[in-house]
Amino acid sequence: MNTETTIDTPVLLVEEPEEGIALLTLNRPKARNSLSEALMAAVSEELDAIASRQDVRVVVLAAAGPVFSAGHDLKEMTAHRADPDRGRAYFSDVLGTCSAMMQRIVRLPQPVIAAVEGVATAAGCQLVASCDLAVAGAAARFCTPGVHIGLFCSTPMVALSRNISRKHAMEMLLTGEMVDAQDAARFGLVNRVVAEGEALAAALAMARTIAAKSPLTLKIGKRAFYEQLEMGLSDAYRHASAVMVENMLARDAEEGIGAFIEKREPNWQGR
């Protein structure tokens, strides 16, 4: 076990502030919430646990302190340059762990909302881009600054380029300059910008709205969204049509349509 997990303060705080909502808070504020081995393991383990829970309908991802996440723990990584292979095996393992964590977010049945205050850089920006939705405080800033230190942000590029236009992604990747919250919203990296310090409250409000929907419908819809993105237009329509047929046959769709016709609140059963 990484020694970081043995200290009294956990690297990840897990709460359920409201019914149906799980709140995960990155908790390495003194290390700018950099994604250490221990923190990535904790996030991955918690996402795996949440994936099978029917009572959790939405996940909110936040961070303690003034920085959302500074990306990979470069001190932790640099220590392995003294390895016989100059760190090759370690770097490969850490980047694989990070990529798997990002993909866990995308593949999680429940929607994930990032609540961003402060700076999200490199893999921290990748983390925001990997979430399904994001709310930013007005002072939040984003960047992929690897070019400044001779290390192109290639893995953050994967999530970033799937969220924003090519030219905006290339601008961020090639210049490494900070993007403010308003430009991040204009680029499509975040959904909305709220007053500084209000990102978590706004993310929870968004989560509350989503949590009121059928959990089965959310699961079906999120999965289909990402599946069709990787397809050509005709294949995407075929796939979406097949998904919608199966969705129409679900108990929750029958209930929801009936409730709409009868002008009453639906009683979701998640099936």
Backbone bond lengths (Angstrom), bond angles and torsions (degrees), N, CA, C in turn:
res aa  C-N    CA-C-N  psi(-1)  N-CA   C-N-CA  omega(-1)  CA-C   N-CA-C  phi
1 M - - - 1.482 - - 1.519 109.93 -
2 N 1.330 117.88 136.93 1.444 120.90 175.98 1.523 109.66 -60.51
3 T 1.348 116.96 136.40 1.465 120.13 -176.15 1.508 112.89 -60.65
4 E 1.331 116.25 -23.09 1.465 119.54 -179.63 1.516 111.11 -61.25
5 T 1.323 118.29 -29.37 1.453 120.85 -177.01 1.521 112.49 -80.37
6 T 1.330 117.04 -7.29 1.461 119.34 -176.95 1.522 112.59 -91.33
7 I 1.327 118.39 -10.73 1.455 120.06 -179.74 1.522 109.66 -76.18
8 D 1.320 114.96 165.85 1.463 120.05 -174.29 1.527 112.75 -64.82
9 T 1.335 116.81 -36.26 1.453 120.05 -177.32 1.520 110.14 -88.50
10 P 1.329 118.63 119.34 1.472 120.87 -179.61 1.524 111.10 -69.53
11 V 1.320 116.16 149.77 1.464 120.52 179.65 1.522 111.36 -77.30
12 L 1.314 117.34 -16.07 1.458 122.59 178.10 1.517 109.35 -134.29
13 L 1.324 116.59 124.49 1.459 121.12 176.42 1.528 108.43 -95.66
14 V 1.320 116.26 133.64 1.458 121.64 -177.72 1.523 108.99 -121.96
15 E 1.311 116.53 121.27 1.464 121.84 -179.32 1.527 109.82 -135.59
16 E 1.309 115.08 162.62 1.464 121.41 172.36 1.524 106.81 -128.79
17 P 1.350 116.79 82.40 1.459 121.78 -173.71 1.517 114.72 -65.12
18 E 1.329 115.96 -25.81 1.460 121.55 179.22 1.515 108.83 -145.07
19 E 1.301 115.79 160.25 1.456 119.96 177.91 1.528 110.57 -59.17
20 G 1.309 115.73 129.47 1.451 120.98 176.63 1.512 114.89 87.04
21 I 1.331 117.98 -3.59 1.466 121.34 -175.99 1.528 110.44 -121.93
22 A 1.323 116.32 128.16 1.459 122.37 173.46 1.526 108.51 -106.84
23 L 1.326 116.21 133.28 1.466 122.02 179.58 1.523 108.55 -113.64
24 L 1.332 116.59 117.25 1.462 122.34 176.71 1.524 107.99 -107.86
25 T 1.326 116.94 124.63 1.460 121.29 -177.58 1.522 110.67 -118.66
26 L 1.327 116.75 117.65 1.463 121.15 174.01 1.526 107.32 -61.51
27 N 1.325 117.15 130.24 1.463 118.97 -169.57 1.529 112.42 -130.97
28 R 1.328 114.71 54.81 1.466 121.04 171.75 1.532 108.28 -125.08
29 P 1.323 118.50 55.79 1.466 119.87 -173.13 1.535 113.85 -59.00
30 K 1.340 117.29 -35.03 1.468 119.28 -179.55 1.524 111.72 -69.10
31 A 1.320 116.79 -22.58 1.470 122.11 177.61 1.520 110.70 -104.50
32 R 1.326 116.51 21.77 1.467 123.07 178.51 1.536 111.48 56.92
33 N 1.338 114.18 31.38 1.472 121.54 179.40 1.532 112.00 51.61
34 S 1.337 115.28 36.21 1.460 118.99 176.47 1.524 109.29 -65.23
35 L 1.325 115.03 150.22 1.464 121.05 -172.02 1.523 110.98 -85.42
36 S 1.324 114.97 80.36 1.456 121.50 177.50 1.526 109.76 -70.53
37 E 1.332 115.69 169.49 1.464 120.05 175.21 1.523 110.49 -55.99
38 A 1.330 115.62 -45.04 1.461 120.04 -176.49 1.520 111.80 -64.89
39 L 1.336 116.98 -40.87 1.465 119.91 -178.40 1.530 110.59 -69.07
40 M 1.325 117.16 -42.31 1.468 118.89 178.16 1.524 111.42 -64.01
41 A 1.332 116.14 -38.05 1.465 119.65 178.12 1.521 110.54 -65.02
42 A 1.338 116.59 -41.24 1.461 120.55 -178.93 1.521 111.34 -65.75
43 V 1.339 117.09 -43.57 1.468 120.61 178.44 1.525 110.11 -63.13
44 S 1.326 116.77 -45.41 1.462 121.16 -178.70 1.520 111.36 -61.82
45 E 1.326 116.56 -44.31 1.470 120.71 -179.69 1.521 110.89 -63.49
46 E 1.324 116.88 -39.98 1.462 119.93 -178.29 1.526 110.50 -70.41
47 L 1.325 117.29 -39.70 1.464 119.83 177.40 1.523 111.04 -63.21
48 D 1.325 116.82 -39.76 1.467 120.24 177.61 1.530 110.90 -61.77
49 A 1.338 116.12 -39.06 1.462 120.09 179.62 1.530 110.99 -69.08
50 I 1.334 116.55 -40.51 1.465 121.34 -178.62 1.530 111.34 -67.80
51 A 1.325 116.65 -33.52 1.471 121.16 -174.50 1.523 112.91 -54.21
52 S 1.322 116.72 -34.67 1.472 120.14 -176.50 1.525 113.00 -96.38
53 R 1.323 117.53 4.32 1.463 120.66 -177.71 1.527 111.14 -91.90
54 Q 1.308 116.29 123.26 1.460 121.40 179.28 1.528 111.87 -78.00
55 D 1.337 116.33 -22.56 1.465 119.49 -175.86 1.524 112.81 -83.77
56 V 1.314 118.30 -13.42 1.467 121.08 176.38 1.523 108.27 -99.11
57 R 1.320 116.16 118.69 1.467 120.68 -175.40 1.524 112.78 -106.09
58 V 1.330 117.23 -24.30 1.462 121.74 -179.41 1.526 108.48 -144.47
59 V 1.331 116.18 145.47 1.460 122.34 176.04 1.522 108.81 -116.46
60 V 1.322 116.49 134.28 1.463 121.78 173.90 1.528 107.25 -112.61
61 L 1.316 116.71 131.53 1.465 122.68 -179.49 1.518 108.84 -112.76
62 A 1.328 116.03 118.35 1.459 121.59 -178.61 1.526 109.34 -128.17
63 A 1.331 116.64 -174.62 1.454 120.33 -179.08 1.518 110.53 -146.61
64 A 1.318 116.18 144.06 1.460 121.92 177.78 1.527 109.81 -83.69
65 G 1.327 116.71 144.86 1.452 120.70 176.83 1.516 113.80 88.05
66 P 1.338 116.90 -175.16 1.465 121.74 -172.83 1.528 115.08 -81.21
67 V 1.348 118.11 -7.83 1.462 121.82 -178.42 1.521 109.41 -120.00
68 F 1.326 117.55 129.85 1.461 119.60 177.73 1.522 109.64 -66.35
69 S 1.311 117.62 -58.58 1.466 121.64 173.51 1.517 109.70 -167.32
70 A 1.338 114.86 133.11 1.460 120.99 178.96 1.524 112.07 -89.48
71 G 1.332 117.66 8.24 1.457 120.06 178.18 1.511 112.22 93.18
72 H 1.310 116.90 -152.07 1.465 120.91 -177.92 1.525 110.84 -62.32
73 D 1.321 115.83 152.81 1.461 122.12 175.47 1.527 107.66 -79.72
74 L 1.336 116.84 94.27 1.461 121.11 -174.49 1.523 112.52 -66.93
75 K 1.334 117.59 -29.42 1.463 119.58 176.34 1.522 110.13 -65.86
76 E 1.316 116.31 -42.55 1.458 121.49 178.74 1.533 110.18 -63.02
77 M 1.318 116.14 -40.11 1.460 120.19 -178.79 1.531 111.64 -73.26
78 T 1.330 116.55 -42.31 1.462 120.65 -177.88 1.526 112.10 -62.64
79 A 1.325 117.02 -31.26 1.466 120.80 -179.91 1.521 111.87 -58.58
80 H 1.330 117.24 -23.36 1.466 120.80 -177.00 1.526 113.44 -91.07
81 R 1.328 117.49 3.52 1.461 119.10 174.41 1.529 111.33 -67.09
82 A 1.329 115.42 -18.21 1.461 119.65 177.94 1.525 112.52 -82.69
83 D 1.323 118.29 -5.11 1.463 121.24 177.96 1.529 109.72 -63.65
84 P 1.336 117.69 155.91 1.475 120.79 179.95 1.522 113.72 -53.84
85 D 1.357 117.08 -33.28 1.474 120.46 -179.86 1.519 112.11 -96.19
86 R 1.354 116.05 16.98 1.467 123.54 -179.05 1.523 112.22 62.15
87 G 1.332 116.90 19.64 1.461 120.95 175.49 1.508 115.31 97.60
88 R 1.332 117.66 1.95 1.456 120.64 -175.83 1.527 112.51 -54.03
89 A 1.325 117.32 -50.56 1.465 120.92 -177.31 1.524 110.66 -64.63
90 Y 1.336 116.24 -40.93 1.465 119.65 -179.63 1.526 111.28 -66.59
91 F 1.339 116.57 -45.43 1.469 119.83 179.53 1.523 110.36 -59.71
92 S 1.324 116.38 -42.79 1.458 120.95 179.59 1.520 110.94 -61.48
93 D 1.331 116.41 -41.53 1.459 120.71 -179.18 1.529 111.30 -67.40
94 V 1.320 116.80 -45.28 1.469 121.02 -178.26 1.527 111.09 -64.92
95 L 1.332 116.92 -44.50 1.461 119.69 179.85 1.523 111.20 -66.96
96 G 1.338 116.28 -34.86 1.462 119.48 175.34 1.515 111.48 -65.77
97 T 1.336 116.60 -39.91 1.468 121.20 177.81 1.522 111.00 -63.23
98 C 1.340 115.81 -42.53 1.467 120.60 -179.97 1.524 110.62 -65.56
99 S 1.332 116.74 -45.35 1.467 120.37 179.72 1.522 111.20 -61.23
100 A 1.338 116.01 -39.69 1.463 119.88 179.08 1.521 110.84 -65.43
101 M 1.344 117.09 -38.00 1.460 120.50 178.50 1.523 110.73 -64.26
102 M 1.340 116.95 -43.68 1.465 120.59 179.00 1.529 110.47 -61.51
103 Q 1.326 116.05 -41.81 1.461 119.56 179.79 1.523 111.87 -69.09
104 R 1.320 117.33 -28.76 1.473 120.13 174.92 1.522 110.21 -61.15
105 I 1.324 116.58 -38.62 1.468 120.37 179.46 1.527 109.72 -63.27
106 V 1.334 116.38 -46.55 1.456 120.96 -178.99 1.528 111.00 -64.36
107 R 1.325 116.67 -39.17 1.464 120.83 -176.00 1.519 113.76 -87.60
108 L 1.319 117.43 -7.15 1.465 120.07 178.38 1.528 109.28 -60.89
109 P 1.327 119.26 134.16 1.472 119.61 179.52 1.518 113.09 -59.86
110 Q 1.318 116.65 -32.10 1.464 120.55 -177.57 1.534 110.99 -88.70
111 P 1.333 117.61 144.57 1.464 120.86 173.45 1.530 111.13 -63.04
112 V 1.330 116.29 146.29 1.466 122.47 179.00 1.520 108.60 -120.96
113 I 1.330 116.25 128.42 1.465 122.64 -179.31 1.522 108.92 -114.95
114 A 1.322 117.68 125.04 1.463 121.39 174.91 1.524 109.23 -87.43
115 A 1.326 115.92 133.48 1.465 122.10 174.10 1.523 106.34 -111.06
116 V 1.330 116.15 105.80 1.464 120.67 -168.20 1.526 111.96 -108.97
117 E 1.316 114.85 119.95 1.466 122.44 169.11 1.528 106.61 -121.47
118 G 1.311 117.36 144.12 1.450 120.08 178.74 1.516 112.19 77.86
119 V 1.317 115.76 -151.04 1.458 121.73 -171.33 1.522 111.79 -98.50
120 A 1.336 116.08 138.39 1.464 122.77 173.12 1.523 106.53 -125.33
121 T 1.325 116.37 107.33 1.456 119.71 -174.74 1.522 111.56 -120.91
122 A 1.342 115.50 151.96 1.468 122.91 175.54 1.531 110.36 52.24
123 A 1.340 117.95 -121.12 1.466 120.06 -179.60 1.529 111.33 -65.92
124 G 1.330 117.81 -18.95 1.462 120.51 173.43 1.518 110.78 -69.74
125 C 1.337 116.38 -38.75 1.465 121.45 174.24 1.527 109.48 -67.88
126 Q 1.326 116.10 -39.07 1.468 121.72 175.83 1.522 110.66 -58.81
127 L 1.316 116.81 -38.88 1.458 121.37 179.74 1.524 110.54 -63.77
128 V 1.324 117.09 -43.10 1.469 120.86 177.24 1.527 110.16 -62.51
129 A 1.339 116.19 -45.10 1.462 120.68 -178.67 1.524 112.02 -65.52
130 S 1.325 117.17 -27.79 1.464 121.08 -179.20 1.520 112.61 -76.55
131 C 1.334 116.86 -23.01 1.461 119.91 178.61 1.530 109.78 -71.28
132 D 1.306 116.32 154.50 1.464 121.13 -177.60 1.522 111.86 -69.70
133 L 1.319 115.99 -35.44 1.459 123.12 -179.02 1.528 108.19 -139.21
134 A 1.335 116.48 159.28 1.463 119.48 177.67 1.519 110.42 -150.30
135 V 1.331 114.36 138.84 1.463 122.25 174.68 1.521 107.02 -120.09
136 A 1.334 116.84 133.36 1.460 120.59 -178.00 1.516 111.63 -119.76
137 G 1.314 115.52 138.84 1.452 120.23 169.57 1.521 108.94 -69.39
138 A 1.326 117.29 155.89 1.463 121.23 -173.03 1.523 113.11 -61.13
139 A 1.324 118.09 -25.16 1.465 121.07 -178.87 1.529 112.74 -93.35
140 A 1.323 117.59 1.27 1.465 120.80 -179.09 1.531 110.13 -66.34
141 R 1.331 114.59 148.03 1.461 120.22 177.63 1.528 109.06 -140.41
142 F 1.315 115.11 154.18 1.456 121.37 -173.67 1.519 109.97 -135.84
143 C 1.342 116.26 144.28 1.459 118.34 172.60 1.522 110.82 -164.74
144 T 1.326 114.02 161.03 1.468 122.53 173.18 1.527 105.66 -120.06
145 P 1.337 117.45 85.49 1.464 121.99 -165.30 1.525 115.59 -90.65
146 G 1.338 116.95 13.31 1.458 119.00 -174.67 1.512 114.45 -54.07
147 V 1.352 117.70 -35.23 1.470 120.10 -177.61 1.524 112.15 -59.52
148 H 1.327 117.85 -24.03 1.460 120.58 179.74 1.528 111.80 -68.55
149 I 1.330 116.98 -25.37 1.471 120.29 -176.68 1.531 111.58 -118.05
150 G 1.332 116.18 19.75 1.451 120.25 176.59 1.511 114.81 75.10
151 L 1.325 116.23 23.17 1.468 120.17 -177.67 1.523 109.11 -134.55
152 F 1.325 117.39 95.76 1.460 121.05 -178.18 1.524 109.88 -60.71
153 C 1.327 116.79 137.54 1.472 121.70 -177.58 1.533 110.10 -78.31
154 S 1.314 115.99 69.26 1.463 121.10 -173.69 1.518 112.77 -69.41
155 T 1.338 118.32 -42.76 1.462 118.67 179.72 1.525 112.01 -74.66
156 P 1.339 120.79 -40.65 1.465 118.84 171.82 1.527 112.21 -58.15
157 M 1.334 116.49 -30.28 1.462 121.59 179.38 1.529 112.23 -56.82
158 V 1.331 117.10 -34.92 1.463 120.62 -176.47 1.527 110.38 -61.72
159 A 1.326 117.01 -50.51 1.465 120.23 179.78 1.524 111.32 -71.26
160 L 1.333 116.32 -40.65 1.465 120.30 -177.66 1.518 111.22 -61.81
161 S 1.339 117.15 -45.67 1.460 120.95 -176.71 1.518 113.16 -71.20
162 R 1.323 116.96 -12.89 1.459 121.03 175.98 1.526 111.93 -95.44
163 N 1.331 116.35 2.78 1.458 121.04 179.75 1.522 113.04 -114.92
164 I 1.336 116.20 -35.82 1.458 119.29 -172.59 1.530 109.38 -126.17
165 S 1.326 116.45 170.59 1.463 120.27 -177.74 1.526 110.98 -64.08
166 R 1.314 116.48 157.37 1.460 121.56 -178.19 1.524 112.22 -57.62
167 K 1.314 116.63 -44.95 1.463 119.16 -176.23 1.523 111.72 -68.83
168 H 1.313 117.55 -37.50 1.462 119.13 175.99 1.529 110.55 -67.43
169 A 1.331 116.38 -40.56 1.476 119.66 178.11 1.523 110.28 -62.63
170 M 1.323 116.87 -45.96 1.458 120.03 -179.70 1.527 111.65 -64.55
171 E 1.316 116.57 -37.07 1.467 119.68 177.20 1.522 110.72 -59.95
172 M 1.337 116.24 -46.51 1.464 119.79 179.59 1.522 111.23 -64.78
173 L 1.339 116.96 -41.50 1.459 121.07 -176.22 1.523 112.60 -72.82
174 L 1.323 117.61 -38.31 1.463 121.23 -175.53 1.516 113.66 -82.82
175 T 1.336 116.96 -31.65 1.467 119.12 -179.32 1.519 112.46 -92.80
176 G 1.339 116.38 -31.33 1.455 119.34 -176.34 1.515 113.64 69.64
177 E 1.333 116.78 11.40 1.471 120.27 -176.59 1.518 111.34 -81.26
178 M 1.338 114.92 156.65 1.454 121.39 179.12 1.527 110.88 -71.13
179 V 1.315 115.61 141.74 1.459 123.14 174.15 1.523 107.41 -114.52
180 D 1.323 117.63 126.72 1.467 119.05 -178.48 1.531 110.37 -77.84
181 A 1.319 115.12 171.94 1.466 120.39 -173.89 1.517 112.37 -60.94
182 Q 1.336 116.43 -39.89 1.470 119.29 -178.83 1.524 111.25 -64.97
183 D 1.333 117.59 -41.52 1.458 120.25 177.50 1.528 110.49 -69.53
184 A 1.330 117.27 -34.88 1.466 119.95 177.06 1.523 110.50 -61.36
185 A 1.332 116.44 -37.89 1.469 120.25 176.70 1.526 110.23 -69.58
186 R 1.322 116.78 -40.17 1.469 120.92 179.03 1.524 110.85 -64.81
187 F 1.331 115.99 -37.03 1.471 120.94 178.31 1.526 112.04 -71.56
188 G 1.352 116.45 -26.00 1.459 120.36 -176.36 1.516 113.52 99.10
189 L 1.334 117.33 9.74 1.462 120.94 178.47 1.527 111.00 -74.62
190 V 1.335 117.14 -32.92 1.458 121.43 175.14 1.526 108.94 -126.17
191 N 1.328 115.56 155.83 1.466 120.61 -178.40 1.509 113.40 -78.56
192 R 1.334 114.87 -40.03 1.460 118.66 -177.00 1.517 110.53 -155.60
193 V 1.319 114.77 159.24 1.460 122.45 177.79 1.523 108.24 -117.19
194 V 1.333 115.43 133.43 1.462 121.20 -179.82 1.528 108.33 -124.10
195 A 1.306 116.57 175.68 1.456 120.54 179.50 1.527 110.51 -58.10
196 E 1.314 115.02 147.84 1.466 119.66 178.65 1.531 110.42 -54.18
197 G 1.309 116.83 132.90 1.457 121.64 -179.48 1.512 114.53 87.81
198 E 1.348 117.13 -4.34 1.464 121.00 -176.61 1.524 113.55 -106.24
199 A 1.336 117.44 5.37 1.469 119.63 -175.41 1.524 112.35 -62.36
200 L 1.325 116.90 -43.44 1.463 119.43 -178.72 1.523 111.08 -64.48
201 A 1.331 117.40 -44.82 1.468 120.61 179.50 1.524 110.48 -61.22
202 A 1.328 116.57 -40.69 1.468 120.16 179.61 1.516 111.24 -69.06
203 A 1.332 116.43 -38.30 1.469 119.83 178.22 1.519 110.86 -65.97
204 L 1.322 116.91 -39.48 1.466 120.59 178.06 1.528 110.88 -66.46
205 A 1.324 117.04 -37.09 1.465 120.25 177.27 1.532 110.20 -64.41
206 M 1.331 116.01 -41.32 1.458 120.35 176.77 1.528 110.11 -64.21
207 A 1.331 115.49 -42.24 1.467 120.43 179.05 1.516 111.30 -62.14
208 R 1.323 116.58 -37.91 1.462 121.67 179.84 1.534 110.36 -62.89
209 T 1.321 115.75 -41.59 1.469 120.31 178.16 1.523 111.05 -62.85
210 I 1.324 115.96 -45.17 1.464 120.61 -178.33 1.525 111.07 -69.31
211 A 1.332 116.83 -38.85 1.465 121.24 -177.53 1.523 112.73 -63.78
212 A 1.321 116.62 -19.01 1.467 120.11 179.23 1.530 112.21 -77.66
213 K 1.329 116.39 -8.37 1.457 120.59 -178.97 1.532 110.91 -88.16
214 S 1.317 116.54 168.19 1.457 121.69 177.36 1.520 110.59 -60.96
215 P 1.329 119.05 124.65 1.471 120.43 178.64 1.520 112.66 -62.98
216 L 1.316 117.39 -32.31 1.463 120.61 177.50 1.521 110.36 -66.29
217 T 1.323 115.79 -43.30 1.458 120.14 179.79 1.521 111.19 -62.99
218 L 1.331 117.10 -41.23 1.461 121.21 178.05 1.525 110.60 -61.23
219 K 1.306 115.99 -44.22 1.466 121.46 -179.75 1.528 110.73 -62.88
220 I 1.325 116.18 -48.23 1.467 121.18 -179.57 1.532 110.40 -61.37
221 G 1.317 115.31 -46.17 1.455 120.41 -175.99 1.510 113.65 -67.18
222 K 1.335 117.16 -43.49 1.464 119.87 179.87 1.523 110.41 -62.87
223 R 1.307 116.91 -46.54 1.462 120.22 -178.82 1.530 110.84 -61.65
224 A 1.322 116.48 -45.64 1.472 120.36 -178.68 1.529 111.39 -65.04
225 F 1.319 117.04 -35.86 1.468 121.04 179.63 1.521 110.64 -57.11
226 Y 1.333 116.18 -51.22 1.458 119.54 -177.40 1.527 112.31 -72.76
227 E 1.312 116.83 -32.26 1.469 119.29 178.51 1.524 111.19 -65.10
228 Q 1.336 117.18 -46.49 1.464 119.81 -176.14 1.523 112.46 -70.64
229 L 1.332 117.66 -24.02 1.459 120.02 179.34 1.520 112.69 -60.72
230 E 1.331 116.31 -29.90 1.461 120.75 -176.64 1.529 112.15 -89.08
231 M 1.325 117.78 3.08 1.466 121.61 -175.48 1.518 112.06 -106.56
232 G 1.349 115.62 161.64 1.452 120.83 169.06 1.520 109.48 -71.02
233 L 1.330 116.58 168.26 1.469 121.07 -173.72 1.523 112.55 -58.66
234 S 1.324 118.44 -48.88 1.460 120.96 -177.66 1.524 111.30 -64.35
235 D 1.322 116.04 -44.77 1.464 119.78 178.87 1.523 111.07 -64.00
236 A 1.319 116.23 -37.18 1.460 120.23 179.61 1.525 111.09 -63.38
237 Y 1.335 116.60 -43.13 1.463 119.87 178.23 1.529 111.76 -66.33
238 R 1.324 116.43 -39.92 1.468 118.95 177.41 1.522 110.59 -62.31
239 H 1.314 115.16 -45.13 1.472 119.25 -178.88 1.523 110.93 -65.01
240 A 1.330 116.62 -46.17 1.462 120.60 -178.99 1.527 111.57 -63.21
241 S 1.324 117.00 -37.03 1.460 120.19 178.14 1.520 111.34 -65.18
242 A 1.338 116.32 -42.54 1.463 120.25 178.73 1.531 110.96 -64.35
243 V 1.336 115.58 -40.23 1.468 119.80 177.98 1.520 110.02 -63.08
244 M 1.330 117.02 -41.53 1.464 120.42 -176.72 1.530 111.50 -68.49
245 V 1.327 116.88 -34.45 1.470 119.62 176.54 1.523 109.58 -61.82
246 E 1.337 116.37 -47.84 1.464 120.19 179.48 1.517 111.05 -63.43
247 N 1.327 115.88 -38.45 1.462 120.66 178.39 1.528 111.21 -63.76
248 M 1.340 116.81 -40.15 1.468 121.02 179.36 1.528 111.75 -61.62
249 L 1.330 116.93 -28.99 1.458 121.18 -178.37 1.526 112.71 -85.11
250 A 1.334 116.65 -6.57 1.465 120.42 -179.90 1.528 110.75 -72.05
251 R 1.316 116.30 150.06 1.467 122.18 179.68 1.532 110.86 -60.01
252 D 1.333 117.77 -39.94 1.462 119.98 -177.86 1.525 111.98 -66.52
253 A 1.329 117.93 -34.72 1.469 119.95 177.52 1.522 110.47 -67.38
254 E 1.321 115.77 -41.67 1.465 120.39 176.87 1.526 110.27 -60.67
255 E 1.334 115.25 -44.64 1.464 120.48 179.76 1.517 111.25 -65.73
256 G 1.339 116.77 -44.46 1.463 120.45 -177.84 1.509 112.95 -63.83
257 I 1.329 116.85 -42.79 1.462 120.73 178.43 1.528 110.31 -66.52
258 G 1.338 115.55 -41.04 1.463 119.68 177.84 1.517 111.62 -62.63
259 A 1.333 116.43 -41.78 1.464 120.51 179.57 1.527 111.03 -64.87
260 F 1.336 116.22 -38.10 1.463 120.08 178.44 1.524 110.98 -64.08
261 I 1.311 116.45 -45.00 1.465 121.02 -179.85 1.526 111.06 -65.57
262 E 1.337 115.08 -39.09 1.461 120.36 -176.61 1.531 112.86 -87.54
263 K 1.336 116.28 -0.04 1.467 122.28 178.14 1.533 112.09 56.83
264 R 1.335 115.23 53.74 1.458 121.72 176.94 1.524 109.32 -139.40
265 E 1.331 115.80 168.42 1.460 119.76 177.86 1.524 109.95 -76.68
266 P 1.319 118.31 138.18 1.470 119.95 179.64 1.530 112.18 -74.73
267 N 1.299 114.86 153.60 1.467 121.31 176.34 1.523 107.83 -112.53
268 W 1.340 115.62 93.42 1.456 120.11 -175.88 1.522 111.97 -70.78
269 Q 1.308 115.62 139.51 1.463 121.00 177.82 1.524 112.56 -119.22
270 G 1.319 116.54 -4.51 1.455 119.92 178.03 1.504 114.53 70.56
271 R 1.348 115.94 28.94 1.478 118.94 179.39 1.540 109.59 -149.64
